Amino acid sequence: IRDRYQRRVHGNTSRGGAINEAALVKALTNKWISGAALDVFPGQEPPPADSPLLKMDNVIISPHMAWYSEEALWVMRQRNMEEFKRVLTGKPPANVLNPEVLQRPNCRLQPVTDERPAKCSKPN
């Protein structure tokens, strides 16, 4: 199975904690995978100067800016405005990390009108 993965490159642009640094170093050293491209660092950020990942020629590390482009900024703004519109019209956000809060009686989503401004009271 390792032969199949030797041409693979591991990429991570999400969260550094999603990677086990020791396992990644071992996989790279043993050539179980051919490389890694990291926009976030698996351990401490910034990485310590003695990190083996900084010394490997089959690792590319960027400063957590791989997402950046003018197009990405435009999309981010557009999606933010779409989310505001959803909430202000009484619809739940498209991506809710903790959807149970939508069921709390003090945080019901209702359309915002001139007569009823947006509000969400604190839980008791």
C-alpha positions in Angstrom: 0.0 0.0 0.0 2.9 2.4 0.7 4.0 2.1 -3.0 0.7 3.6 -4.0 1.1 6.6 -1.7 4.8 7.4 -2.5 3.6 9.8 -5.3 1.1 11.6 -3.0 1.6 15.0 -1.5 -0.1 16.0 1.7 -1.6 19.4 1.8 -3.2 21.3 4.7 -4.7 24.8 4.5 -7.2 24.4 7.3 -6.0 23.9 10.9 -2.5 22.9 12.0 -3.9 20.7 14.7 -5.4 18.4 12.1 -1.9 17.1 11.4 0.2 14.9 13.7 3.6 16.5 13.1 5.7 13.4 14.2 3.7 11.2 11.9 4.1 13.6 9.0 7.8 13.8 9.5 8.0 10.0 9.7 6.0 9.6 6.5 8.2 12.2 4.7 11.5 10.8 6.0 10.5 7.2 5.1 9.2 8.4 1.7 5.8 7.0 2.4 4.5 10.2 0.8 6.5 12.4 -1.6 5.9 15.8 0.0 3.8 18.2 2.0 2.4 21.6 1.3 1.4 23.4 4.5 -0.4 26.7 4.8 -0.7 26.1 8.5 1.8 24.5 10.8 1.0 21.3 12.7 2.6 22.4 15.9 3.5 25.7 17.4 3.1 28.8 15.1 5.4 30.2 14.1 7.3 26.9 13.9 10.4 26.5 16.1 13.6 27.0 14.1 14.7 23.4 14.8 11.5 21.9 13.3 12.5 19.1 11.0 9.8 20.2 8.5 11.6 23.4 7.9 14.7 21.5 6.9 13.1 19.1 4.4 13.4 19.8 0.7 10.1 18.0 0.0 8.0 20.4 2.2 6.6 23.8 1.2 5.3 26.1 4.0 3.4 29.3 3.3 2.4 31.9 5.9 -1.3 30.9 6.1 -2.2 33.1 3.1 -2.8 30.4 0.5 -6.5 31.5 0.4 -5.7 35.1 -0.5 -6.6 36.5 -3.9 -8.7 39.4 -5.1 -11.3 36.8 -6.2 -11.3 35.2 -2.8 -11.9 38.5 -1.1 -14.8 39.3 -3.4 -16.4 35.8 -2.7 -15.9 36.3 1.0 -17.7 39.6 1.0 -20.5 38.3 -1.2 -21.0 35.3 1.1 -21.0 37.5 4.2 -23.7 39.7 2.7 -25.8 36.6 1.7 -25.5 35.4 5.3 -26.6 38.8 6.7 -29.6 38.7 4.3 -30.5 35.2 5.4 -30.5 36.1 9.1 -32.2 39.4 8.7 -35.1 37.7 6.8 -35.6 35.1 9.6 -33.7 32.2 8.0 -30.9 30.4 9.8 -27.3 30.8 8.7 -26.2 28.4 6.0 -23.4 26.9 8.1 -24.1 26.7 11.9 -21.4 25.1 14.0 -23.8 24.7 17.0 -27.3 24.3 15.5 -28.8 23.6 18.9 -28.7 27.3 19.7 -31.3 27.9 17.0 -33.8 25.9 19.1 -33.4 28.1 22.2 -36.5 30.1 22.9 -34.6 33.3 23.4 -32.8 33.1 20.0 -35.6 32.3 17.5 -34.8 33.7 14.1 -37.6 35.9 12.8 -37.6 38.4 10.0 -36.4 41.9 11.0 -38.8 44.7 10.3 -39.0 48.3 11.3 -41.5 47.4 14.0 -39.3 44.5 15.3 -35.5 45.2 15.2 -33.0 42.4 15.3 -32.2 41.2 18.8 -31.2 38.0 20.7 -31.3 38.1 24.4 -28.7 36.5 26.6 -29.6 33.1 28.2 -30.6 33.2 31.9 
